[in-house]
């Protein structure tokens, strides 16, 4: 992965010496290549927040280990270079970072600039993205539950490290609806925010210290949840809205083909926010204080969630 990230920056950092316009064009191609990874991570971050619509009662709590598994869709595995940023580049279909196969040649369509055609980096052939995390919830007053999620910084082989933190809230809305609150179901509104931060080492054969890139993903979700407890079995349904923002940040200067290049103009790229609606269906199974959960989310980036933990009240 780190070889690919350095390769794509080697293609476009040279453009920064020509003009700000060329730099912005280069950013669009970087986003097309890396963006599906941020969107996939965002889909994972927006899942696993709940396994029932019923908030904990005051002082009740749960501690759960979940794994959100994103199935990468076919349209996130390739993109057309010629369609990037209004046709400022020439080339055909090429893999994104999640796709498979070698990259094709990309040419910058600016005859006044001496930009040499370069091969896009290959895809890493990633069909699914699993993201584990630890989550805990505690019951407050008035049918309200406060949730936290966390994953400490973990190494990604020798390529870098990744960690996340999130906070969420769930609130029972039936309590505010006269008569309706007598219906034997649970209905809540839930919202959550998660921030994933990663550090990725890039390869520069001429550098004493490998340069570093940061891929940060912020994910926000708002959901309406309906559930019904049937003895030890609780099926639930959720309808909601997701928003994901990805920032790619690069530190330092690079040496490309023996030439020192200042990439200060490319040090931070905010990708276009990804917003979509979602629906998911799942169940929770309780054995005493042990709670097992599984659900599936229908969205542009389908996601399966599995979890196990302890739950009281």
N, C-alpha and C positions, 0 to 999 in steps of 0.2 A: 504493500500500500504506500509506504513512504517513497519508494522509487517512483511510483506513478505521480504522486503529488509534486515531487521535484520536477519531473519531466514536463508537466503541464505548465509549471511556472517558468521553466526554461524556454518554453515556446513563446510566452507572452511578455515576459519582463523586458525582452528586447524591444517590444513596441513602445515602452515608456520613454525611450530616448527620442521618439519621433514626435508625438503630440499627445495631449490629454485625450483627444478624441480616440486615437488608436488605443490608448490605455483602457478607456471605457469599453471599447469594442472587445478587447481581450478579456475583460471581466465577464462579459456576457457569455463567452465560450467556456470560461472556468465554471460559471454558475451552471451551465447546461450539463457539464461533465460531473460536477460534485453535488449539485443540488438534490438529486434523487436520494443520496445518502442522508442528507439533512432531513428530507421529507420522511424517509423511512424511520429515522430515529424519532422524529416528532410524533409519528403515529404510535410508536411504542410508548413514548412518554405520556401520551394522552389516554392510555388504556390501563386497566388494572386498578382503578381508583375505588371500585365498589363491588360487592358481591351480594348486596341486598339493598332495598330501599329504606329499610328500617334503621334509623340512627341508634347508636348506643344510648341507653338511659344514663342518667347522671352517674359518673364514676365508672361506667362500663368501659371496656377496652378490648382491643385486639392487636395482635402482632402477627404479621403475615409475610411470608416470602413468596414473591410472585415472579413469573417469567412471562414477559410479553414477546410474542414471536410474530414478526412482521413478514408476510409473504410478498416479496417484491413483484409488482405487476409487470407485464411485458412491456408496457409503454414507458417504464422507468429504466429499462435496460439499454435503450439506444436513443440517439437523437440525430437530427439531420443538420450537419454543419452549415449548409447553405441557408437554412432557415433561422440561424442564430442571429439575433440582433438586426433583423431586417435585411438579411442578405449581404452583410459586410464581409462574410467569409465564403469561400468556395470549397466544396467537398461533399461527400455523400453521407450515408448512414454510418455512424461510428458508435462504439460502446460507451455508455456512461461508466462511472467507477463501479457500478453494480453489475454491468453487463459482462459479456464474454467475447473473446476474440481480440485481435490486434486492431489498433486505431488506424484510421485512414489519414491521408495527407490533407492538411488544411492550408489554404492560401488566403492571405489578406487582400481584399479587393480595393486596393488603393495604389494605382500606378505611380503616383508621385512619391511613394515611400518604398524604400529598399528592404521590404520584408521578405525574407526567404521562406518558402513553403516548408512546413514541418509536419512530422507525423504526430497525430494525437496519441496519448497513452492508451494502453490496452485496458480492457475491463478486468475486474478481479473475480468475475463469475460468482456473485453472492446471491443465491436464490432466496435466502431467508436471513433475517437479522434478529437474533434473540437478545433480549435485554433484561437481566435479572435485577431485582431491587428488594429492599426491606421496607415494609410499610407498617405504620402503627396508627391506630385511631383511638380517641377517647371521647366519651360522652359528656356533653355540657348540659346546660339548662334548655328548656323549651324545645326539646326534640332536635337538638343541634349536635353535630359531631365534628370534631376537629381532627384532620388526618395529616400525617407527615410521611414522607418517603425519602429514602437515602440509599446511596451506594458509595462507599468510600472510593478514593482514587485507586484504581486497579491497573496494573501494567498490561499493555497489549503487546506481549512478546517484548522485542527490543525496539518497537516502533513508537512507543509513547505510553500514555496513561489516560484513563477516562473516569469520571465520577459524576454524581448527580445529587440534587436535593430538590424536594418539592413540598408544597403545602396545599391542603384542600379543605373544603367545608361541605357538609351535607346537612340539609334541614328538612324536617317533616312539614309538608304544606297542607296535609289533610286536617291538621289540628285547627287551622284557621277557616275551614269551610264547614259551616253548620250543617247538620244532618249527614253530609257526605262523609264526615269523620267516623261515622258508625259503620261504614262499609268495611268488611274484613279483609282489607288489602292495605299495603303501605305504598305511599307515593311521596317522593322527595325530589328536591332540586339539589344538584351537586355541582360544584365548581372546583377546578384544580389547576395549579401552575407548577411546572417542573422545569428546571434549568440543568442541562447537561453540558459539562465542560470537558474538553479533551486537549491534550498536548501531543503533537505528532512530530517526530524528528524527520527532517528531510535529509536527503543525501546530497552532499556537495563534496566530491572527491578532493577538491583543492582546499577545503576548509579544515582548520584544526579542530573546531567544534561544530558539530552538525547544526544547521539552522533549525528553527522550530516553528511549527504552525499550530494554530488553535482553531478547532472547529467547535463552536458553541451553538447549541440548539435550545431555544425557549419554546415551550409548548403550553397552550392554555386550552381548557375544555370546559364546557357548560352542558349539563345533562339533566334530563327529566327521567326518573327511575321509577318503575312500577314492579312490585314483587308481592308474592303470596307465600306464606309459610305453610307447608303441609307436613306436619310432624317433623322429621329430621331433614326434609327436602324443601329447598326454597328456590323456585324458578324466578327469574327476573328478566325484565326488558328495559333497555335504555335507548333514548333518542337524544341526540346532542349535536353540538357544534364544536369543531376543532380549529385551532389556529396555531401555525408553526412559523417561527422566524429563525433563520440560520445566518450565522456570521462566521466568515472565514478570515482569519487574521494571521499575517506572516510577519515575522520579526527578522531584521537584519538585511544585509546585502548578499548577493549571490555572484558566483563566478560561472559564466556560461560560455563554453567554447574558448576558455582562456581569457575572456574579457570581463572585467569587473562591471557589474550592473547594479545600479541603485534602484531598488524596487519600492522606494518610499511611497510612490503613487499607488502601489498595489497592496499596501500593508493591511487594508481592511476592506472586506467585501460583504455588504449586507445583501443577502439574497432576497428575492421577492417573497413576501409572506405567503404561506400556503394555507388556505382556508377551505373547509369543506364540512358537509353534514355527515353524520354517522348514525348507525343503528346497531345495537348489539343485543344478543340473547345469551343467557347463561344460567347456571344454577350453583347453589351452595349446598353442601351436604355436611350435616353436623353429627359428630359422634362424641357425646359429652361436650368437652370444651374444645375438641379438635374440629376445625372447619376446613373443608376441602372445597375448592372452587374451580370452575372452568367456564369460559365464555368465548364467543366469537364475534368480532366486530366487522360489519359490512361497511366498507368505505373504499376510497380510491386505493388505499394501502391496507388490504385486509389483515386483521391481526387476531391471533389466538392467544388467550391468557390462561395460564395454569397457576394455581397457588395453593399453599397449605399454611395453616397457622393455628393459633389458639384465640378463642373469642369468648368473652364473658359479658353477659347482659347486653 
